[in-house]
Amino acid sequence: MRTITKYVVLDLVKNKIILVYTFFLLAMSLGIFSMDENATKGIMSLMNLVLIFIPLVSIIFSTIYVYNSSEFIELLVAQPLKRKTLWLSIYTGLSLSLSLAFMAGVGIPVLLYDGTSTGWILILSGLFQTIIFTGIALLASVNTRDKAKGIGVSILLWFFFTLIYDAIVLLLLFQFSDYPMESPMIVLSMLNPVDLSRILVLLKLDISALMGYTGAVFKDFFGSSTGVLLSALMLFLWAVMPLWLSLKKFQRKDL
């Protein structure tokens, strides 16, 4: 497993897209913090970048990489190597490379300008988004043979979690505004990793007015400490479940 993971990481750290991705994040992070001396405003601006751009790059790049490596994967499957080891190695290499790019582009500037617990929460949220959407990308690619269709599914999943999901939640709120929605809103918050990361950061910033109805209910019901703990637990489950499902599918898939 180490050999394959090392090969994937070494291959990706020299990839031009990864290098451009890293320098783009670094330039954006330094630019945001340089425009305002208030580190809190910088964290707020970076949060939007982390919750929208990071998942997009992670899911599309990982999906394309899996399809482009199909011949390499088929070659390794023909060897006396467990499919579980192969798939986990590819996932580890992808998530590690993207996480290193994120840390270099966002993590270092955040620690330089705001090394407080708020900055660390933002970094952890970005890392979770990276590994979660890498797992979702592997799940999408292993379930679809056609490359164009697989990439389309990945983009649709990103679009759903970042935009469509919130629109559905707002629609439900309007439709059932006459009923108590506190408990359903808590459940709905757990079903979206992007919302969970947003809640983690905003709870730490303690900006209730910007949290929206979902985050406000989450905070009021659980309290800050419990809310952060539960959000982190759910993010961990989000990181594990897509990978586990993709692994089960890959072990049964006829290549």
The 8 nearest C-alpha neighbors of each residue, nearest first, counted from 0:
[[1, 3, 2, 88, 84, 4, 85, 87],
 [0, 2, 4, 3, 5, 88, 6, 92],
 [1, 3, 5, 0, 4, 6, 88, 7],
 [4, 2, 6, 5, 0, 1, 88, 7],
 [5, 3, 88, 92, 1, 7, 6, 2],
 [4, 6, 2, 8, 3, 7, 1, 9],
 [5, 7, 3, 9, 4, 8, 10, 2],
 [8, 6, 10, 4, 92, 5, 9, 11],
 [9, 7, 92, 11, 5, 10, 6, 96],
 [10, 8, 6, 12, 11, 7, 5, 13],
 [9, 11, 7, 8, 13, 12, 6, 14],
 [10, 12, 14, 8, 13, 9, 7, 96],
 [11, 13, 9, 14, 10, 8, 96, 17],
 [14, 12, 11, 10, 15, 9, 18, 17],
 [13, 15, 11, 17, 12, 16, 18, 10],
 [16, 14, 18, 17, 19, 13, 12, 20],
 [15, 17, 19, 18, 14, 20, 21, 60],
 [16, 18, 20, 14, 15, 19, 21, 12],
 [17, 19, 15, 21, 20, 16, 22, 14],
 [20, 18, 16, 22, 21, 17, 23, 15],
 [21, 19, 17, 23, 18, 22, 16, 24],
 [20, 22, 100, 104, 18, 24, 19, 23],
 [21, 23, 25, 19, 24, 20, 26, 18],
 [24, 22, 20, 26, 25, 21, 19, 27],
 [25, 23, 104, 27, 21, 22, 26, 28],
 [24, 26, 104, 22, 28, 23, 27, 105],
 [25, 27, 23, 29, 24, 28, 30, 22],
 [26, 28, 30, 24, 25, 29, 31, 23],
 [29, 27, 25, 31, 30, 26, 105, 24],
 [28, 30, 32, 26, 31, 27, 33, 25],
 [31, 29, 27, 33, 28, 32, 26, 34],
 [32, 30, 28, 34, 33, 29, 41, 27],
 [31, 33, 41, 29, 30, 34, 35, 28],
 [34, 32, 30, 31, 35, 29, 36, 28],
 [35, 33, 31, 32, 30, 36, 41, 29],
 [36, 34, 37, 33, 32, 41, 31, 38],
 [35, 37, 38, 33, 32, 34, 41, 40],
 [38, 36, 35, 39, 40, 41, 32, 34],
 [37, 39, 41, 40, 36, 113, 42, 112],
 [40, 38, 42, 41, 37, 43, 204, 113],
 [41, 39, 43, 42, 38, 37, 44, 35],
 [40, 42, 38, 44, 32, 39, 43, 31],
 [41, 43, 45, 39, 40, 44, 46, 38],
 [42, 44, 40, 46, 41, 45, 39, 47],
 [45, 43, 41, 46, 42, 47, 40, 48],
 [44, 46, 48, 42, 47, 43, 49, 41],
 [47, 45, 49, 43, 48, 44, 42, 50],
 [46, 48, 50, 45, 49, 44, 51, 43],
 [49, 47, 45, 52, 46, 51, 50, 44],
 [48, 50, 46, 53, 47, 125, 51, 52],
 [49, 51, 47, 48, 46, 193, 53, 52],
 [52, 50, 48, 49, 53, 54, 47, 55],
 [51, 53, 55, 48, 54, 49, 56, 50],
 [52, 54, 49, 56, 55, 51, 57, 50],
 [55, 53, 57, 56, 52, 132, 128, 51],
 [56, 54, 52, 53, 58, 57, 59, 157],
 [55, 57, 59, 53, 54, 58, 60, 52],
 [58, 56, 54, 60, 55, 133, 59, 129],
 [57, 59, 136, 132, 133, 61, 55, 56],
 [60, 58, 62, 56, 61, 57, 55, 63],
 [59, 61, 63, 62, 57, 58, 56, 64],
 [62, 60, 64, 58, 63, 59, 136, 133],
 [61, 63, 136, 59, 65, 64, 60, 140],
 [62, 64, 66, 60, 65, 61, 67, 59],
 [65, 63, 61, 67, 62, 66, 68, 60],
 [64, 66, 68, 62, 63, 67, 69, 61],
 [67, 65, 69, 63, 68, 64, 146, 62],
 [66, 68, 64, 65, 69, 63, 70, 71],
 [67, 69, 65, 71, 66, 70, 64, 72],
 [68, 70, 72, 66, 71, 67, 73, 65],
 [71, 69, 73, 72, 68, 74, 67, 66],
 [70, 72, 74, 68, 69, 73, 75, 67],
 [71, 73, 69, 75, 70, 74, 68, 76],
 [74, 72, 76, 70, 75, 71, 69, 77],
 [75, 73, 71, 77, 72, 76, 70, 78],
 [74, 76, 78, 72, 77, 73, 71, 80],
 [75, 77, 73, 78, 74, 72, 80, 82],
 [78, 76, 75, 74, 73, 79, 80, 72],
 [77, 79, 75, 76, 80, 74, 81, 73],
 [80, 78, 77, 81, 76, 75, 82, 74],
 [81, 79, 78, 82, 76, 75, 84, 85],
 [80, 82, 84, 83, 85, 79, 76, 78],
 [81, 83, 85, 84, 250, 86, 80, 76],
 [82, 84, 86, 81, 85, 87, 246, 250],
 [85, 83, 87, 81, 82, 86, 0, 88],
 [84, 86, 82, 88, 83, 87, 89, 81],
 [85, 87, 89, 83, 88, 84, 82, 90],
 [88, 86, 90, 84, 89, 85, 91, 83],
 [87, 89, 4, 91, 85, 86, 90, 0],
 [90, 88, 92, 86, 87, 91, 93, 4],
 [91, 89, 87, 93, 88, 92, 94, 86],
 [92, 90, 88, 94, 89, 93, 95, 87],
 [91, 93, 4, 8, 7, 89, 95, 90],
 [94, 92, 90, 96, 95, 91, 89, 97],
 [93, 95, 97, 91, 130, 96, 92, 98],
 [94, 96, 98, 92, 93, 97, 91, 99],
 [97, 95, 99, 93, 98, 94, 8, 92],
 [96, 98, 100, 94, 99, 95, 101, 93],
 [97, 99, 101, 95, 100, 96, 94, 126],
 [100, 98, 102, 96, 101, 97, 95, 103],
 [101, 99, 21, 97, 103, 98, 102, 104],
 [102, 100, 98, 104, 99, 103, 105, 97],
 [101, 103, 106, 99, 105, 100, 104, 98],
 [104, 102, 100, 101, 107, 106, 105, 99],
 [103, 105, 25, 24, 21, 101, 102, 100],
 [104, 106, 102, 101, 108, 107, 28, 25],
 [107, 105, 102, 109, 108, 122, 103, 110],
 [106, 108, 110, 109, 103, 105, 102, 111],
 [109, 107, 111, 110, 105, 106, 112, 29],
 [110, 108, 106, 112, 113, 111, 107, 118],
 [109, 111, 114, 107, 113, 108, 112, 106],
 [110, 112, 108, 109, 113, 107, 114, 106],
 [113, 111, 109, 110, 108, 114, 38, 32],
 [114, 112, 110, 109, 115, 118, 111, 38],
 [113, 115, 110, 118, 111, 112, 109, 116],
 [116, 114, 117, 118, 113, 119, 110, 120],
 [115, 117, 119, 118, 120, 114, 203, 113],
 [118, 116, 120, 115, 119, 203, 121, 204],
 [117, 119, 121, 115, 116, 120, 114, 113],
 [118, 120, 116, 122, 121, 117, 123, 115],
 [119, 121, 123, 117, 122, 118, 124, 200],
 [122, 120, 124, 118, 119, 123, 200, 125],
 [121, 123, 119, 125, 124, 120, 106, 126],
 [124, 122, 126, 120, 125, 121, 119, 127],
 [123, 125, 121, 127, 122, 196, 126, 120],
 [126, 124, 128, 122, 127, 123, 49, 129],
 [127, 125, 123, 129, 128, 124, 98, 122],
 [126, 128, 124, 130, 129, 125, 131, 123],
 [129, 127, 125, 131, 126, 130, 54, 132],
 [130, 128, 126, 127, 131, 132, 57, 133],
 [129, 131, 133, 94, 127, 132, 128, 238],
 [132, 130, 238, 128, 134, 133, 129, 127],
 [133, 131, 135, 58, 134, 129, 130, 54],
 [132, 134, 136, 130, 58, 131, 135, 57],
 [133, 135, 242, 137, 131, 132, 241, 136],
 [136, 134, 132, 138, 241, 133, 137, 139],
 [137, 135, 58, 133, 62, 139, 134, 138],
 [138, 136, 140, 134, 135, 139, 141, 245],
 [137, 139, 245, 135, 136, 141, 140, 241],
 [140, 138, 136, 142, 137, 141, 149, 135],
 [141, 139, 137, 143, 149, 142, 138, 62],
 [140, 142, 138, 143, 139, 137, 249, 245],
 [141, 143, 139, 140, 138, 144, 248, 245],
 [144, 142, 140, 149, 141, 145, 139, 148],
 [143, 145, 146, 142, 140, 141, 149, 148],
 [144, 146, 148, 143, 147, 149, 140, 66],
 [147, 145, 149, 148, 150, 66, 144, 143],
 [148, 146, 150, 149, 145, 151, 152, 144],
 [147, 149, 151, 145, 146, 150, 152, 143],
 [150, 148, 146, 152, 151, 140, 147, 143],
 [149, 151, 153, 147, 152, 148, 146, 154],
 [150, 152, 148, 154, 149, 153, 155, 147],
 [151, 153, 155, 149, 150, 154, 148, 156],
 [154, 152, 150, 156, 155, 151, 136, 139],
 [155, 153, 157, 151, 156, 152, 158, 150],
 [154, 156, 158, 152, 153, 157, 159, 151],
 [157, 155, 159, 153, 158, 154, 152, 160],
 [156, 158, 154, 160, 159, 155, 161, 55],
 [157, 159, 155, 161, 156, 162, 160, 154],
 [158, 160, 163, 156, 157, 164, 162, 161],
 [159, 161, 157, 164, 158, 162, 156, 191],
 [160, 162, 158, 159, 157, 51, 193, 163],
 [163, 161, 159, 158, 164, 165, 160, 166],
 [162, 164, 159, 166, 165, 167, 158, 160],
 [163, 165, 167, 166, 160, 159, 162, 168],
 [166, 164, 168, 167, 163, 162, 169, 161],
 [165, 167, 163, 169, 164, 168, 170, 162],
 [168, 166, 170, 164, 165, 169, 171, 163],
 [167, 169, 165, 171, 170, 166, 172, 164],
 [168, 170, 172, 166, 171, 167, 165, 173],
 [171, 169, 167, 173, 172, 168, 174, 166],
 [170, 172, 174, 168, 169, 173, 175, 167],
 [173, 171, 169, 175, 170, 176, 174, 168],
 [172, 174, 176, 170, 171, 175, 169, 177],
 [173, 175, 171, 172, 176, 170, 177, 169],
 [176, 174, 172, 177, 178, 173, 171, 180],
 [175, 177, 173, 172, 178, 174, 179, 180],
 [178, 176, 175, 179, 174, 173, 180, 172],
 [177, 179, 176, 175, 180, 172, 174, 181],
 [180, 178, 181, 177, 176, 182, 175, 183],
 [181, 179, 183, 182, 184, 178, 172, 176],
 [180, 182, 184, 183, 179, 216, 185, 220],
 [181, 183, 185, 184, 180, 186, 179, 216],
 [184, 182, 186, 180, 185, 181, 187, 179],
 [185, 183, 187, 181, 182, 186, 180, 213],
 [184, 186, 188, 182, 183, 187, 217, 181],
 [185, 187, 183, 189, 188, 184, 182, 190],
 [188, 186, 184, 190, 189, 185, 183, 191],
 [189, 187, 185, 186, 190, 191, 184, 194],
 [188, 190, 186, 187, 191, 195, 233, 185],
 [189, 191, 187, 188, 192, 186, 195, 194],
 [190, 192, 194, 193, 189, 188, 160, 195],
 [193, 191, 195, 194, 234, 196, 190, 237],
 [194, 192, 196, 195, 191, 50, 197, 161],
 [195, 193, 197, 191, 196, 192, 188, 198],
 [194, 196, 192, 198, 193, 197, 230, 199],
 [197, 195, 199, 193, 198, 124, 194, 192],
 [196, 198, 194, 200, 195, 199, 201, 193],
 [197, 199, 195, 201, 196, 200, 214, 202],
 [200, 198, 196, 202, 197, 227, 201, 195],
 [199, 201, 203, 197, 202, 198, 121, 120],
 [202, 200, 204, 198, 203, 199, 205, 206],
 [201, 203, 205, 199, 204, 200, 198, 223],
 [202, 204, 200, 201, 205, 117, 199, 120],
 [203, 205, 201, 202, 206, 200, 117, 39],
 [206, 204, 202, 203, 201, 207, 200, 223],
 [207, 205, 204, 208, 209, 201, 210, 202],
 [206, 208, 210, 209, 205, 215, 211, 201],
 [207, 209, 206, 210, 211, 215, 205, 212],
 [210, 208, 207, 211, 206, 201, 214, 215],
 [209, 211, 214, 207, 208, 215, 201, 206],
 [212, 210, 213, 214, 209, 215, 208, 207],
 [211, 213, 215, 214, 216, 210, 217, 184],
 [212, 214, 216, 211, 215, 184, 217, 188],
 [213, 215, 210, 217, 216, 211, 212, 198],
 [216, 214, 212, 218, 217, 213, 210, 219],
 [217, 215, 219, 218, 213, 214, 220, 212],
 [216, 218, 214, 215, 220, 219, 185, 221],
 [217, 219, 222, 215, 216, 221, 220, 223],
 [220, 218, 216, 222, 217, 221, 215, 223],
 [221, 219, 217, 218, 216, 222, 226, 181],
 [220, 222, 226, 225, 218, 219, 217, 223],
 [223, 221, 218, 225, 219, 226, 224, 220],
 [222, 224, 226, 225, 218, 227, 202, 221],
 [225, 223, 227, 226, 222, 228, 221, 229],
 [226, 224, 228, 221, 227, 222, 223, 229],
 [225, 227, 221, 223, 229, 224, 228, 222],
 [226, 228, 230, 224, 225, 229, 199, 231],
 [229, 227, 225, 231, 230, 226, 224, 232],
 [228, 230, 232, 226, 231, 227, 225, 233],
 [229, 231, 227, 233, 232, 228, 195, 226],
 [230, 232, 234, 228, 229, 233, 227, 235],
 [233, 231, 229, 235, 230, 234, 228, 236],
 [232, 234, 236, 230, 235, 231, 237, 229],
 [235, 233, 237, 231, 236, 232, 230, 192],
 [234, 236, 238, 232, 233, 237, 231, 239],
 [235, 237, 233, 239, 238, 234, 240, 232],
 [236, 238, 234, 235, 239, 240, 233, 131],
 [237, 239, 131, 235, 236, 240, 130, 234],
 [240, 238, 236, 242, 237, 241, 243, 235],
 [239, 241, 243, 242, 237, 236, 238, 244],
 [242, 240, 244, 134, 135, 243, 239, 245],
 [241, 243, 134, 245, 240, 239, 244, 246],
 [242, 244, 240, 246, 241, 245, 239, 247],
 [243, 245, 241, 247, 246, 242, 240, 248],
 [246, 244, 138, 248, 242, 247, 243, 249],
 [245, 247, 249, 243, 248, 244, 242, 250],
 [248, 246, 244, 250, 245, 249, 243, 251],
 [247, 249, 245, 251, 246, 250, 252, 244],
 [250, 248, 252, 246, 251, 247, 245, 141],
 [249, 251, 247, 248, 252, 82, 246, 83],
 [252, 250, 248, 249, 253, 247, 246, 254],
 [251, 253, 249, 250, 248, 254, 141, 247],
 [254, 252, 251, 249, 250, 248, 73, 141],
 [253, 252, 73, 76, 249, 69, 72, 251]]
